Amino acid sequence: MPAMGEFGAYFDRARLNLSEFKNPFFYDEFSSKLHLQAIFDGKVKINDKWYQKGGQIDGATILGISAKDGSVALEKAQHNFHLSLKRANHKIYIH
């Protein structure tokens, strides 16, 4: 059985620097700051400003807008995510 000192030396060598790891929930945090309010005529209203496809929002690019689905596809740092409107019934989406 190895001595306790050997275990300590092993864990010292195996120690990880947690500050080097990226937050796996970054995009959830980022997208929670964006509030999709409306989709109209190929444009979207997010956080009280109107954008169109290709527009930039805090470093994210709008990849697509779907009025039918009530959603917007965005990309930031090579990660894709979506924002969606809530649906009141089969014809009306609400914020």
Phi and psi restraints in degrees (range 20) as a CNS / XPLOR table:
assign (resid 1 and name C) (resid 2 and name N)
       (resid 2 and name CA) (resid 2 and name C) 1.0 -68.2 20.0 2
assign (resid 2 and name N) (resid 2 and name CA)
       (resid 2 and name C) (resid 3 and name N) 1.0 149.8 20.0 2
assign (resid 2 and name C) (resid 3 and name N)
       (resid 3 and name CA) (resid 3 and name C) 1.0 -72.1 20.0 2
assign (resid 3 and name N) (resid 3 and name CA)
       (resid 3 and name C) (resid 4 and name N) 1.0 157.6 20.0 2
assign (resid 3 and name C) (resid 4 and name N)
       (resid 4 and name CA) (resid 4 and name C) 1.0 -59.3 20.0 2
assign (resid 4 and name N) (resid 4 and name CA)
       (resid 4 and name C) (resid 5 and name N) 1.0 -32.6 20.0 2
assign (resid 4 and name C) (resid 5 and name N)
       (resid 5 and name CA) (resid 5 and name C) 1.0 -61.7 20.0 2
assign (resid 5 and name N) (resid 5 and name CA)
       (resid 5 and name C) (resid 6 and name N) 1.0 -34.9 20.0 2
assign (resid 5 and name C) (resid 6 and name N)
       (resid 6 and name CA) (resid 6 and name C) 1.0 -67.4 20.0 2
assign (resid 6 and name N) (resid 6 and name CA)
       (resid 6 and name C) (resid 7 and name N) 1.0 -39.5 20.0 2
assign (resid 6 and name C) (resid 7 and name N)
       (resid 7 and name CA) (resid 7 and name C) 1.0 -62.6 20.0 2
assign (resid 7 and name N) (resid 7 and name CA)
       (resid 7 and name C) (resid 8 and name N) 1.0 -44.9 20.0 2
assign (resid 7 and name C) (resid 8 and name N)
       (resid 8 and name CA) (resid 8 and name C) 1.0 -59.8 20.0 2
assign (resid 8 and name N) (resid 8 and name CA)
       (resid 8 and name C) (resid 9 and name N) 1.0 -42.7 20.0 2
assign (resid 8 and name C) (resid 9 and name N)
       (resid 9 and name CA) (resid 9 and name C) 1.0 -64.7 20.0 2
assign (resid 9 and name N) (resid 9 and name CA)
       (resid 9 and name C) (resid 10 and name N) 1.0 -40.2 20.0 2
assign (resid 9 and name C) (resid 10 and name N)
       (resid 10 and name CA) (resid 10 and name C) 1.0 -60.5 20.0 2
assign (resid 10 and name N) (resid 10 and name CA)
       (resid 10 and name C) (resid 11 and name N) 1.0 -49.0 20.0 2
assign (resid 10 and name C) (resid 11 and name N)
       (resid 11 and name CA) (resid 11 and name C) 1.0 -69.0 20.0 2
assign (resid 11 and name N) (resid 11 and name CA)
       (resid 11 and name C) (resid 12 and name N) 1.0 -28.6 20.0 2
assign (resid 11 and name C) (resid 12 and name N)
       (resid 12 and name CA) (resid 12 and name C) 1.0 -64.9 20.0 2
assign (resid 12 and name N) (resid 12 and name CA)
       (resid 12 and name C) (resid 13 and name N) 1.0 -40.1 20.0 2
assign (resid 12 and name C) (resid 13 and name N)
       (resid 13 and name CA) (resid 13 and name C) 1.0 -71.1 20.0 2
assign (resid 13 and name N) (resid 13 and name CA)
       (resid 13 and name C) (resid 14 and name N) 1.0 -32.9 20.0 2
assign (resid 13 and name C) (resid 14 and name N)
       (resid 14 and name CA) (resid 14 and name C) 1.0 -89.5 20.0 2
assign (resid 14 and name N) (resid 14 and name CA)
       (resid 14 and name C) (resid 15 and name N) 1.0 -2.3 20.0 2
assign (resid 14 and name C) (resid 15 and name N)
       (resid 15 and name CA) (resid 15 and name C) 1.0 -59.0 20.0 2
assign (resid 15 and name N) (resid 15 and name CA)
       (resid 15 and name C) (resid 16 and name N) 1.0 135.4 20.0 2
assign (resid 15 and name C) (resid 16 and name N)
       (resid 16 and name CA) (resid 16 and name C) 1.0 -102.9 20.0 2
assign (resid 16 and name N) (resid 16 and name CA)
       (resid 16 and name C) (resid 17 and name N) 1.0 144.8 20.0 2
assign (resid 16 and name C) (resid 17 and name N)
       (resid 17 and name CA) (resid 17 and name C) 1.0 -91.8 20.0 2
assign (resid 17 and name N) (resid 17 and name CA)
       (resid 17 and name C) (resid 18 and name N) 1.0 101.4 20.0 2
assign (resid 17 and name C) (resid 18 and name N)
       (resid 18 and name CA) (resid 18 and name C) 1.0 -64.9 20.0 2
assign (resid 18 and name N) (resid 18 and name CA)
       (resid 18 and name C) (resid 19 and name N) 1.0 -21.9 20.0 2
assign (resid 18 and name C) (resid 19 and name N)
       (resid 19 and name CA) (resid 19 and name C) 1.0 -68.7 20.0 2
assign (resid 19 and name N) (resid 19 and name CA)
       (resid 19 and name C) (resid 20 and name N) 1.0 -14.4 20.0 2
assign (resid 19 and name C) (resid 20 and name N)
       (resid 20 and name CA) (resid 20 and name C) 1.0 -82.5 20.0 2
assign (resid 20 and name N) (resid 20 and name CA)
       (resid 20 and name C) (resid 21 and name N) 1.0 -15.3 20.0 2
assign (resid 20 and name C) (resid 21 and name N)
       (resid 21 and name CA) (resid 21 and name C) 1.0 -84.2 20.0 2
assign (resid 21 and name N) (resid 21 and name CA)
       (resid 21 and name C) (resid 22 and name N) 1.0 142.1 20.0 2
assign (resid 21 and name C) (resid 22 and name N)
       (resid 22 and name CA) (resid 22 and name C) 1.0 -85.3 20.0 2
assign (resid 22 and name N) (resid 22 and name CA)
       (resid 22 and name C) (resid 23 and name N) 1.0 149.3 20.0 2
assign (resid 22 and name C) (resid 23 and name N)
       (resid 23 and name CA) (resid 23 and name C) 1.0 -68.7 20.0 2
assign (resid 23 and name N) (resid 23 and name CA)
       (resid 23 and name C) (resid 24 and name N) 1.0 116.6 20.0 2
assign (resid 23 and name C) (resid 24 and name N)
       (resid 24 and name CA) (resid 24 and name C) 1.0 -70.4 20.0 2
assign (resid 24 and name N) (resid 24 and name CA)
       (resid 24 and name C) (resid 25 and name N) 1.0 -11.9 20.0 2
assign (resid 24 and name C) (resid 25 and name N)
       (resid 25 and name CA) (resid 25 and name C) 1.0 -103.8 20.0 2
assign (resid 25 and name N) (resid 25 and name CA)
       (resid 25 and name C) (resid 26 and name N) 1.0 13.3 20.0 2
assign (resid 25 and name C) (resid 26 and name N)
       (resid 26 and name CA) (resid 26 and name C) 1.0 -53.5 20.0 2
assign (resid 26 and name N) (resid 26 and name CA)
       (resid 26 and name C) (resid 27 and name N) 1.0 -45.7 20.0 2
assign (resid 26 and name C) (resid 27 and name N)
       (resid 27 and name CA) (resid 27 and name C) 1.0 -71.8 20.0 2
assign (resid 27 and name N) (resid 27 and name CA)
       (resid 27 and name C) (resid 28 and name N) 1.0 -29.2 20.0 2
assign (resid 27 and name C) (resid 28 and name N)
       (resid 28 and name CA) (resid 28 and name C) 1.0 -65.6 20.0 2
assign (resid 28 and name N) (resid 28 and name CA)
       (resid 28 and name C) (resid 29 and name N) 1.0 -43.2 20.0 2
assign (resid 28 and name C) (resid 29 and name N)
       (resid 29 and name CA) (resid 29 and name C) 1.0 -65.4 20.0 2
assign (resid 29 and name N) (resid 29 and name CA)
       (resid 29 and name C) (resid 30 and name N) 1.0 -42.8 20.0 2
assign (resid 29 and name C) (resid 30 and name N)
       (resid 30 and name CA) (resid 30 and name C) 1.0 -65.2 20.0 2
assign (resid 30 and name N) (resid 30 and name CA)
       (resid 30 and name C) (resid 31 and name N) 1.0 -49.5 20.0 2
assign (resid 30 and name C) (resid 31 and name N)
       (resid 31 and name CA) (resid 31 and name C) 1.0 -67.3 20.0 2
assign (resid 31 and name N) (resid 31 and name CA)
       (resid 31 and name C) (resid 32 and name N) 1.0 -25.5 20.0 2
assign (resid 31 and name C) (resid 32 and name N)
       (resid 32 and name CA) (resid 32 and name C) 1.0 -70.2 20.0 2
assign (resid 32 and name N) (resid 32 and name CA)
       (resid 32 and name C) (resid 33 and name N) 1.0 -17.6 20.0 2
assign (resid 32 and name C) (resid 33 and name N)
       (resid 33 and name CA) (resid 33 and name C) 1.0 -83.9 20.0 2
assign (resid 33 and name N) (resid 33 and name CA)
       (resid 33 and name C) (resid 34 and name N) 1.0 -13.4 20.0 2
assign (resid 33 and name C) (resid 34 and name N)
       (resid 34 and name CA) (resid 34 and name C) 1.0 -99.5 20.0 2
assign (resid 34 and name N) (resid 34 and name CA)
       (resid 34 and name C) (resid 35 and name N) 1.0 126.5 20.0 2
assign (resid 34 and name C) (resid 35 and name N)
       (resid 35 and name CA) (resid 35 and name C) 1.0 -116.9 20.0 2
assign (resid 35 and name N) (resid 35 and name CA)
       (resid 35 and name C) (resid 36 and name N) 1.0 106.4 20.0 2
assign (resid 35 and name C) (resid 36 and name N)
       (resid 36 and name CA) (resid 36 and name C) 1.0 -74.0 20.0 2
assign (resid 36 and name N) (resid 36 and name CA)
       (resid 36 and name C) (resid 37 and name N) 1.0 118.8 20.0 2
assign (resid 36 and name C) (resid 37 and name N)
       (resid 37 and name CA) (resid 37 and name C) 1.0 -107.2 20.0 2
assign (resid 37 and name N) (resid 37 and name CA)
       (resid 37 and name C) (resid 38 and name N) 1.0 -31.1 20.0 2
assign (resid 37 and name C) (resid 38 and name N)
       (resid 38 and name CA) (resid 38 and name C) 1.0 -161.4 20.0 2
assign (resid 38 and name N) (resid 38 and name CA)
       (resid 38 and name C) (resid 39 and name N) 1.0 154.3 20.0 2
assign (resid 38 and name C) (resid 39 and name N)
       (resid 39 and name CA) (resid 39 and name C) 1.0 -130.2 20.0 2
assign (resid 39 and name N) (resid 39 and name CA)
       (resid 39 and name C) (resid 40 and name N) 1.0 125.2 20.0 2
assign (resid 39 and name C) (resid 40 and name N)
       (resid 40 and name CA) (resid 40 and name C) 1.0 -154.4 20.0 2
assign (resid 40 and name N) (resid 40 and name CA)
       (resid 40 and name C) (resid 41 and name N) 1.0 127.3 20.0 2
assign (resid 40 and name C) (resid 41 and name N)
       (resid 41 and name CA) (resid 41 and name C) 1.0 53.9 20.0 2
assign (resid 41 and name N) (resid 41 and name CA)
       (resid 41 and name C) (resid 42 and name N) 1.0 44.5 20.0 2
assign (resid 41 and name C) (resid 42 and name N)
       (resid 42 and name CA) (resid 42 and name C) 1.0 75.5 20.0 2
assign (resid 42 and name N) (resid 42 and name CA)
       (resid 42 and name C) (resid 43 and name N) 1.0 12.4 20.0 2
assign (resid 42 and name C) (resid 43 and name N)
       (resid 43 and name CA) (resid 43 and name C) 1.0 -125.1 20.0 2
assign (resid 43 and name N) (resid 43 and name CA)
       (resid 43 and name C) (resid 44 and name N) 1.0 159.5 20.0 2
assign (resid 43 and name C) (resid 44 and name N)
       (resid 44 and name CA) (resid 44 and name C) 1.0 -128.0 20.0 2
assign (resid 44 and name N) (resid 44 and name CA)
       (resid 44 and name C) (resid 45 and name N) 1.0 146.3 20.0 2
assign (resid 44 and name C) (resid 45 and name N)
       (resid 45 and name CA) (resid 45 and name C) 1.0 -107.2 20.0 2
assign (resid 45 and name N) (resid 45 and name CA)
       (resid 45 and name C) (resid 46 and name N) 1.0 115.6 20.0 2
assign (resid 45 and name C) (resid 46 and name N)
       (resid 46 and name CA) (resid 46 and name C) 1.0 -126.9 20.0 2
assign (resid 46 and name N) (resid 46 and name CA)
       (resid 46 and name C) (resid 47 and name N) 1.0 126.1 20.0 2
assign (resid 46 and name C) (resid 47 and name N)
       (resid 47 and name CA) (resid 47 and name C) 1.0 51.1 20.0 2
assign (resid 47 and name N) (resid 47 and name CA)
       (resid 47 and name C) (resid 48 and name N) 1.0 45.9 20.0 2
assign (resid 47 and name C) (resid 48 and name N)
       (resid 48 and name CA) (resid 48 and name C) 1.0 68.8 20.0 2
assign (resid 48 and name N) (resid 48 and name CA)
       (resid 48 and name C) (resid 49 and name N) 1.0 16.1 20.0 2
assign (resid 48 and name C) (resid 49 and name N)
       (resid 49 and name CA) (resid 49 and name C) 1.0 -128.7 20.0 2
assign (resid 49 and name N) (resid 49 and name CA)
       (resid 49 and name C) (resid 50 and name N) 1.0 145.9 20.0 2
assign (resid 49 and name C) (resid 50 and name N)
       (resid 50 and name CA) (resid 50 and name C) 1.0 -93.5 20.0 2
assign (resid 50 and name N) (resid 50 and name CA)
       (resid 50 and name C) (resid 51 and name N) 1.0 137.9 20.0 2
assign (resid 50 and name C) (resid 51 and name N)
       (resid 51 and name CA) (resid 51 and name C) 1.0 -135.3 20.0 2
assign (resid 51 and name N) (resid 51 and name CA)
       (resid 51 and name C) (resid 52 and name N) 1.0 164.0 20.0 2
assign (resid 51 and name C) (resid 52 and name N)
       (resid 52 and name CA) (resid 52 and name C) 1.0 -129.9 20.0 2
assign (resid 52 and name N) (resid 52 and name CA)
       (resid 52 and name C) (resid 53 and name N) 1.0 174.0 20.0 2
assign (resid 52 and name C) (resid 53 and name N)
       (resid 53 and name CA) (resid 53 and name C) 1.0 -54.1 20.0 2
assign (resid 53 and name N) (resid 53 and name CA)
       (resid 53 and name C) (resid 54 and name N) 1.0 134.5 20.0 2
assign (resid 53 and name C) (resid 54 and name N)
       (resid 54 and name CA) (resid 54 and name C) 1.0 91.9 20.0 2
assign (resid 54 and name N) (resid 54 and name CA)
       (resid 54 and name C) (resid 55 and name N) 1.0 -10.7 20.0 2
assign (resid 54 and name C) (resid 55 and name N)
       (resid 55 and name CA) (resid 55 and name C) 1.0 -68.9 20.0 2
assign (resid 55 and name N) (resid 55 and name CA)
       (resid 55 and name C) (resid 56 and name N) 1.0 158.8 20.0 2
assign (resid 55 and name C) (resid 56 and name N)
       (resid 56 and name CA) (resid 56 and name C) 1.0 -110.4 20.0 2
assign (resid 56 and name N) (resid 56 and name CA)
       (resid 56 and name C) (resid 57 and name N) 1.0 134.6 20.0 2
assign (resid 56 and name C) (resid 57 and name N)
       (resid 57 and name CA) (resid 57 and name C) 1.0 -131.4 20.0 2
assign (resid 57 and name N) (resid 57 and name CA)
       (resid 57 and name C) (resid 58 and name N) 1.0 109.2 20.0 2
assign (resid 57 and name C) (resid 58 and name N)
       (resid 58 and name CA) (resid 58 and name C) 1.0 47.0 20.0 2
assign (resid 58 and name N) (resid 58 and name CA)
       (resid 58 and name C) (resid 59 and name N) 1.0 43.4 20.0 2
assign (resid 58 and name C) (resid 59 and name N)
       (resid 59 and name CA) (resid 59 and name C) 1.0 87.4 20.0 2
assign (resid 59 and name N) (resid 59 and name CA)
       (resid 59 and name C) (resid 60 and name N) 1.0 -4.6 20.0 2
assign (resid 59 and name C) (resid 60 and name N)
       (resid 60 and name CA) (resid 60 and name C) 1.0 -98.5 20.0 2
assign (resid 60 and name N) (resid 60 and name CA)
       (resid 60 and name C) (resid 61 and name N) 1.0 144.4 20.0 2
assign (resid 60 and name C) (resid 61 and name N)
       (resid 61 and name CA) (resid 61 and name C) 1.0 -105.7 20.0 2
assign (resid 61 and name N) (resid 61 and name CA)
       (resid 61 and name C) (resid 62 and name N) 1.0 135.6 20.0 2
assign (resid 61 and name C) (resid 62 and name N)
       (resid 62 and name CA) (resid 62 and name C) 1.0 -78.3 20.0 2
assign (resid 62 and name N) (resid 62 and name CA)
       (resid 62 and name C) (resid 63 and name N) 1.0 116.0 20.0 2
assign (resid 62 and name C) (resid 63 and name N)
       (resid 63 and name CA) (resid 63 and name C) 1.0 -88.7 20.0 2
assign (resid 63 and name N) (resid 63 and name CA)
       (resid 63 and name C) (resid 64 and name N) 1.0 -33.5 20.0 2
assign (resid 63 and name C) (resid 64 and name N)
       (resid 64 and name CA) (resid 64 and name C) 1.0 -164.8 20.0 2
assign (resid 64 and name N) (resid 64 and name CA)
       (resid 64 and name C) (resid 65 and name N) 1.0 154.6 20.0 2
assign (resid 64 and name C) (resid 65 and name N)
       (resid 65 and name CA) (resid 65 and name C) 1.0 -129.6 20.0 2
assign (resid 65 and name N) (resid 65 and name CA)
       (resid 65 and name C) (resid 66 and name N) 1.0 127.8 20.0 2
assign (resid 65 and name C) (resid 66 and name N)
       (resid 66 and name CA) (resid 66 and name C) 1.0 -123.2 20.0 2
assign (resid 66 and name N) (resid 66 and name CA)
       (resid 66 and name C) (resid 67 and name N) 1.0 104.3 20.0 2
assign (resid 66 and name C) (resid 67 and name N)
       (resid 67 and name CA) (resid 67 and name C) 1.0 -67.1 20.0 2
assign (resid 67 and name N) (resid 67 and name CA)
       (resid 67 and name C) (resid 68 and name N) 1.0 -34.8 20.0 2
assign (resid 67 and name C) (resid 68 and name N)
       (resid 68 and name CA) (resid 68 and name C) 1.0 -61.3 20.0 2
assign (resid 68 and name N) (resid 68 and name CA)
       (resid 68 and name C) (resid 69 and name N) 1.0 -43.9 20.0 2
assign (resid 68 and name C) (resid 69 and name N)
       (resid 69 and name CA) (resid 69 and name C) 1.0 -90.2 20.0 2
assign (resid 69 and name N) (resid 69 and name CA)
       (resid 69 and name C) (resid 70 and name N) 1.0 -12.4 20.0 2
assign (resid 69 and name C) (resid 70 and name N)
       (resid 70 and name CA) (resid 70 and name C) 1.0 66.1 20.0 2
assign (resid 70 and name N) (resid 70 and name CA)
       (resid 70 and name C) (resid 71 and name N) 1.0 41.1 20.0 2
assign (resid 70 and name C) (resid 71 and name N)
       (resid 71 and name CA) (resid 71 and name C) 1.0 -139.7 20.0 2
assign (resid 71 and name N) (resid 71 and name CA)
       (resid 71 and name C) (resid 72 and name N) 1.0 161.5 20.0 2
assign (resid 71 and name C) (resid 72 and name N)
       (resid 72 and name CA) (resid 72 and name C) 1.0 -131.1 20.0 2
assign (resid 72 and name N) (resid 72 and name CA)
       (resid 72 and name C) (resid 73 and name N) 1.0 132.5 20.0 2
assign (resid 72 and name C) (resid 73 and name N)
       (resid 73 and name CA) (resid 73 and name C) 1.0 -99.0 20.0 2
assign (resid 73 and name N) (resid 73 and name CA)
       (resid 73 and name C) (resid 74 and name N) 1.0 132.3 20.0 2
assign (resid 73 and name C) (resid 74 and name N)
       (resid 74 and name CA) (resid 74 and name C) 1.0 -128.0 20.0 2
assign (resid 74 and name N) (resid 74 and name CA)
       (resid 74 and name C) (resid 75 and name N) 1.0 160.2 20.0 2
assign (resid 74 and name C) (resid 75 and name N)
       (resid 75 and name CA) (resid 75 and name C) 1.0 -135.8 20.0 2
assign (resid 75 and name N) (resid 75 and name CA)
       (resid 75 and name C) (resid 76 and name N) 1.0 133.8 20.0 2
assign (resid 75 and name C) (resid 76 and name N)
       (resid 76 and name CA) (resid 76 and name C) 1.0 -142.5 20.0 2
assign (resid 76 and name N) (resid 76 and name CA)
       (resid 76 and name C) (resid 77 and name N) 1.0 126.8 20.0 2
assign (resid 76 and name C) (resid 77 and name N)
       (resid 77 and name CA) (resid 77 and name C) 1.0 51.4 20.0 2
assign (resid 77 and name N) (resid 77 and name CA)
       (resid 77 and name C) (resid 78 and name N) 1.0 45.1 20.0 2
assign (resid 77 and name C) (resid 78 and name N)
       (resid 78 and name CA) (resid 78 and name C) 1.0 64.7 20.0 2
assign (resid 78 and name N) (resid 78 and name CA)
       (resid 78 and name C) (resid 79 and name N) 1.0 23.4 20.0 2
assign (resid 78 and name C) (resid 79 and name N)
       (resid 79 and name CA) (resid 79 and name C) 1.0 -121.0 20.0 2
assign (resid 79 and name N) (resid 79 and name CA)
       (resid 79 and name C) (resid 80 and name N) 1.0 131.8 20.0 2
assign (resid 79 and name C) (resid 80 and name N)
       (resid 80 and name CA) (resid 80 and name C) 1.0 -98.7 20.0 2
assign (resid 80 and name N) (resid 80 and name CA)
       (resid 80 and name C) (resid 81 and name N) 1.0 144.5 20.0 2
assign (resid 80 and name C) (resid 81 and name N)
       (resid 81 and name CA) (resid 81 and name C) 1.0 -152.6 20.0 2
assign (resid 81 and name N) (resid 81 and name CA)
       (resid 81 and name C) (resid 82 and name N) 1.0 167.6 20.0 2
assign (resid 81 and name C) (resid 82 and name N)
       (resid 82 and name CA) (resid 82 and name C) 1.0 -125.8 20.0 2
assign (resid 82 and name N) (resid 82 and name CA)
       (resid 82 and name C) (resid 83 and name N) 1.0 148.7 20.0 2
assign (resid 82 and name C) (resid 83 and name N)
       (resid 83 and name CA) (resid 83 and name C) 1.0 -114.6 20.0 2
assign (resid 83 and name N) (resid 83 and name CA)
       (resid 83 and name C) (resid 84 and name N) 1.0 144.3 20.0 2
assign (resid 83 and name C) (resid 84 and name N)
       (resid 84 and name CA) (resid 84 and name C) 1.0 -134.9 20.0 2
assign (resid 84 and name N) (resid 84 and name CA)
       (resid 84 and name C) (resid 85 and name N) 1.0 148.1 20.0 2
assign (resid 84 and name C) (resid 85 and name N)
       (resid 85 and name CA) (resid 85 and name C) 1.0 -84.1 20.0 2
assign (resid 85 and name N) (resid 85 and name CA)
       (resid 85 and name C) (resid 86 and name N) 1.0 151.5 20.0 2
assign (resid 85 and name C) (resid 86 and name N)
       (resid 86 and name CA) (resid 86 and name C) 1.0 -81.0 20.0 2
assign (resid 86 and name N) (resid 86 and name CA)
       (resid 86 and name C) (resid 87 and name N) 1.0 151.5 20.0 2
assign (resid 86 and name C) (resid 87 and name N)
       (resid 87 and name CA) (resid 87 and name C) 1.0 -109.5 20.0 2
assign (resid 87 and name N) (resid 87 and name CA)
       (resid 87 and name C) (resid 88 and name N) 1.0 124.9 20.0 2
assign (resid 87 and name C) (resid 88 and name N)
       (resid 88 and name CA) (resid 88 and name C) 1.0 -82.6 20.0 2
assign (resid 88 and name N) (resid 88 and name CA)
       (resid 88 and name C) (resid 89 and name N) 1.0 -40.6 20.0 2
assign (resid 88 and name C) (resid 89 and name N)
       (resid 89 and name CA) (resid 89 and name C) 1.0 -154.4 20.0 2
assign (resid 89 and name N) (resid 89 and name CA)
       (resid 89 and name C) (resid 90 and name N) 1.0 -167.1 20.0 2
assign (resid 89 and name C) (resid 90 and name N)
       (resid 90 and name CA) (resid 90 and name C) 1.0 -70.5 20.0 2
assign (resid 90 and name N) (resid 90 and name CA)
       (resid 90 and name C) (resid 91 and name N) 1.0 -10.3 20.0 2
assign (resid 90 and name C) (resid 91 and name N)
       (resid 91 and name CA) (resid 91 and name C) 1.0 -116.7 20.0 2
assign (resid 91 and name N) (resid 91 and name CA)
       (resid 91 and name C) (resid 92 and name N) 1.0 -21.7 20.0 2
assign (resid 91 and name C) (resid 92 and name N)
       (resid 92 and name CA) (resid 92 and name C) 1.0 -119.6 20.0 2
assign (resid 92 and name N) (resid 92 and name CA)
       (resid 92 and name C) (resid 93 and name N) 1.0 127.8 20.0 2
assign (resid 92 and name C) (resid 93 and name N)
       (resid 93 and name CA) (resid 93 and name C) 1.0 -104.6 20.0 2
assign (resid 93 and name N) (resid 93 and name CA)
       (resid 93 and name C) (resid 94 and name N) 1.0 143.8 20.0 2
assign (resid 93 and name C) (resid 94 and name N)
       (resid 94 and name CA) (resid 94 and name C) 1.0 -127.5 20.0 2
assign (resid 94 and name N) (resid 94 and name CA)
       (resid 94 and name C) (resid 95 and name N) 1.0 158.6 20.0 2
